[in-house]
Amino acid sequence: MNRLDRCKWLHSLLGLWIAGPLTAAEHWVSRSGNDANAGTQAAPWQTLRKAAAAVPGDTVFLRAGTYAETLRPARSGEADKPIRFVGAPGERPLLSGADALTGIWQPHQGRIYKLQTDLKFIQLFVDGKMMPEARWPNTPPGELMTYNRAAAGEGTGYEVLAGKNLPTGDWNGGIVLLWPGSRWVSMTRRIADYQPGQSLRFDPTTEQKVKDKFHATDPYKPHAGNPYLLMGSLAGLDSPGEWFLDEKTSTVYLWTLDGNSPATHTVAVKERDYAADFSKRSFVELNGVDILGAGVNMADTQDCVLDDCCLRYVEHVRQWESGKLPPVRNVITGKGNEWRRCLIYGSATTGLQMAG
């Protein structure tokens, strides 16, 4: 090869390096695939982690199935070459913030089953539906938005809740969810010195220390008549659909709605806050997917799009310091971003937070 030919050859290589791929690529992901595959429709990848390596102009098709991981693109797209993650035609993949419980369910008592697990969680799903944590008074089976509350009795105050109706059982270490004072806010406190049919004590509240600076009376002081409910004890697991996690023994207890063994269902627990994380990314799109038990982080993004997505049970709260909101999981900040044709439901707190 003479000098002129070598120059032409080097020029050609340089041109290819600058130009990059001549056409946008299509990639496919399936739960039955393998990340060692080529990523084609016939030989798809398996994980979102592998698909996250997509480059500007690429489209990633997600086959139906549950992806228990966070989609975090490795890079941004470009104005005329967005990176697109879309549900495969005619299919609805599920991006889940929950991990399936594995192991052998054993009978405990009646229709209650138990399982050993090292996972720590505050939210549990059976076949994609959120189940209520065991409580007293009971929630009507299968109903999350309809719940019963008891009323505090005389003698209730900042560190004590009195009530002749307090149920039997050991509730020490559990949680009392109380709507105190004027009931403007709710709060949760750890239960101590539980006396069935008499009273329970709980941690002092922030309001007790600072009082109220804007009212002559104290609108936050718990008193008789305030509604409350109890959670966080195996003693409360007495109704279909309820569950309880004993962190001391690493045991989860569950009574399914149909009374059958949980082994005949898919039982999963919340482990991640985000199903997709586009923070500090630009020109990335997510289209035609379902999301369970997690949110979408679009903080400090530009020209990112979420389209035709259904987001269920985005955020969940168990312990609530009155007046203090927990972190929001569906976030949009930056510029030029869009959410289109999306449904958000079942979020215990803020469904979506937007800022410019």
N, C-alpha and C positions, 0 to 999 in steps of 0.2 A: 504494500500500500504506500503510494507516494504521499508527499506532504499535503498536496491539495486534497487528495481523497481523505486523508486523516482529518483535515480541517472540516470537510463536509460532514464526516461521520460525527465528530465532536459537536458540530453545530446542530445536527439532528437530535443528538442526545440531549443537548441543552434545551432545545425547543420542547421536547417531550417533558422534561423535568419542570419547565416553567408552566406549561399548559396543563399538566396533570391529566387525569382521565378524560378521554374524548367524549364519553357519554355517561349520564347518571346511571347508577347501578340499582338493581332491585335485589333485596335480600328477604329471606323467609325464615321465620322462627316458629318452632312447634315444640310442645312439651315432649313429644316423642322423638325429637331430633337429637342431634349431637353437635357440640361446639367444634368438633373436629371435621365436620362436614363442610361442604363448599358454600352453604347458605343459600342454595337454590330451592325452588319449590319442590323439586324431587328429593333433595338432600338438605333439609333445613337445619339451622342451628337449634339449640335448645334453650338458651338463656337470654335475658335482656342484657346481661353484662356483656355478652359477646356482641349483640346487636348495637350496643352503645358506641361501638367504634365506627359507626357510619360516618361518612364524610359529606360535605355539602353536595346537594343534588340527589342524594340517595333516598330511596323509599324502602322502609322495612315493613313487611307484612307480618302481622302477628296472627297465628292460627288460634282457634278456640282452645281454651284451657286456662288453668290458674297459674299465674306467674307470681310466686311469693318472693319478690325482690323489688328493689327500687330502680326504676329506669333513670339513669344519670348519663346523658350524652357526654361523650368525651370532648366534644368541641361544639362550636356554633356552626350554623349554616350561613348562607349568604343571601343577600336580597333577592337575587334571581335563582338561587339554588338552596332552598330550604331543606333541612333534614326532616323527613316525614316518617312517623311511626303510626301505622294505621291497622285497624282490624282487617283481616283478610275478607274478601268479598263474601257476604252471606254469613259471616261468623262474628261472635262477640267475645274476644278474649277478656279475661279478668285479671287486673293488676291488684294484688292483695297485700295489705299490710299485716295480714295474719299468717301464722304458721300452723300447719295441721299437727294436732297432738298424735303422737305415735306410742305404741305400746299395747299392753293387754288390759282391757277394762275388766275389773273384778266386781262381782256383786258386793254391795255394802250392807244395805238394809232395805227391805221392801223393793221398790223400783229405783233405788239410788245405787249408782255404780261409782267406782273410784279408780283412779289411775295415778301412778307415780310419775312425776314430771319435774324437771329442773327449771322449767320456764316460770317466769314471774309475769303476771298479767292482771289487768283489771277489766278486760272485755273478752267475752267468749261468744263464738258463733256456732250454730248447728245448721249445716246445710245452707250456709250463707245468711242466716237470720240471727240477729243478735238476741241472746238470752239474758234475762235479768239476773243479777246476783241475788242469792238467797237473802230474804228480808222479812221483817215483820212490821206492819201487817202485809199480807201477801199482795202481789200484783196479780190481777186476773190472768190465768195462763194464756200465753201468746200475745198479750197486750203490753206494749211498752209505753204507750202514751196515756194509759189509764192506770192509775195507781191509788192505793188507799193510804191514809195517814192517820195516826193516832193523835190525841190531844194531850198536851202536858197538863199535869195537875197542880193544885195549890202547893206552894213551897218551891216551885221552879225558879231558878235564878242563874247567875253568871256561870257557876261551876257545877250546878246540880239540876237534874230533871227529875221531878217527882211524878208518880203515876201509879194508881192502884191496878191499872191494866197492863203494867209491864209484864211481858210473858215469862214463862219458866225457861230454864236453860242457862247455860253459861255464856254471857255476852261480853265478858271482860276481854279487852283488847280489840273489840269490834268497833263499829262506827255508828254514831248517831247523826243523822241528817236532820237538821232543825231549821225551821223558819222562825227566827226569834223576833221579839218585840213587835214592831209595826209590820213585820213580814215583808220589808222592802227587798231583803236579800235572804239567801239561804246559806248555811254553813255546815261543815262536817267537823266533828270532834271525836277523839279517841275515847272509848268508854273505859272507865275504871270503877272499882267498888260497886259492882252491879248487884242489886238486891231485888229479886223478882217481886212484883206487886207492891214495891215501895219506891225505890229511887235508883238512880245511877249518877255517878260523877263523871265529869269530863274536863279536858284541859281548859285553862282560862282562855278567854277570847281576846283578840286585839282591842275590841271596843271597850272591854272592861278596863284596860289600862289608860286609854286616851279619852274615854267617854265620848260625848258628842258636843261639838263646839257651836252648833248652829240651832239647837233646839233647847227649850227650857227643860223638857223631860228627856229621858234617855230612850230613844226609839229602837235601840238595838238590844236592850236587856231582855233575856228570855223570861217569860212569865206564863202563868196558867192559861191554857187555851191555845198556845202556840202549837202548830202541827209538827209532827216529827215521824221518822221511821228509823228502824234499826237495820244494820247490815253487818257483815263480817263475822258470822258465827255459823257453825254447822247446825246449831239449834234452829236456825231459820230456814233450813232446807226441808220444806214439807209440802211442796207444791210442784206440779209438772212444769218443766222449763227452767227451773232454778238450778244454780250451781254455786259452789263454794270452793275457794282455794285455801288450803291450810299450808302456809309458807313454812311453818316450823317442821312439818313432816313431809313437805314437798308432795302433797297429795291433792288432787282435784276431785271433787265430788259432783255428780251430775244426774239429774232426773230429767230425761228427755220428755218432750211433749207427748209422744205416743207411748211412753213407758217402756220402750224396747231398749236393748243394750246400745250404748253410744257407738259400739263397733259396727252397727248397721247404718251409721250416719257419718258424715264428714264433720269432725269437730275441730275448730281452729281458734287460736287466740291471738289477740293483737300484739305484734312485736315491733312494728315499724310505724313511724309517723308519716312517711311520704311514700306514695306509690310511684310518683315521678318527681324528679328534682331538676328543674330547668334554671335554677338560680344562676345569675351571671352568664346566661346563654342568650344568643340571638338567633332568630329565624329557625326555630324548631317547632314542629307541629305534632300534636297527638290527636288522633281521630278515631272514633268508632270503637271505644273500649269501655268496659265497666270497671269501677274501682270500689274496693271494699276495705273498710277499716283503716283508711289512710287518706291523705290529701295530696294536693299538687302544689309544689313550691315554685312559684314564678317570681321570686323576689329579685329585684334589680335585673330584670330581663328586658329585651327589646324585640318587638315584632314576633313574639311567640304566640301560638294559637292552640286552644283546646276546643275541639269541636265534636258534637254528638257523643258526649260522654255522660255516664250515670255514676254519681259518686254517693255511696251509701255509708252511713255511720263514720263520717270523716273524723270526728273528734269525740273523745269520751273522757269524762271526769269522774273520779271517785271521791277524792278529798278536795274540799273547796273551802278556801279561806274567804270568809264573807267579804264581798266588795272587790275581790282580786280575780280578774279574769285569767284563765290559763292561756298558754300560747295558742295562736291561731294556726291551723294547718293548711287551709286553702288561702294562699297569699298571692296577690298580684301587685307588684310595684315596678316602676320603670316607665317605658313609653311604647306606644304602638301595639300593645298586647290585646288579644281578643279571647273571650270565652263565648262560644256560640252553641245554641241548642243543647245546653247541659242541664242536667237535673241533679240537685243536691238535696238529700233528705236523711233524717236520722242523726244529725249532728247534735251533740249535747250542748255545744256552745256556738260560737260564730261560724256560720256556714261558709262565708267568703269575705275576705278583707281586701279592699282595693285602695290604692293610693297612687298619686302621680309621681 
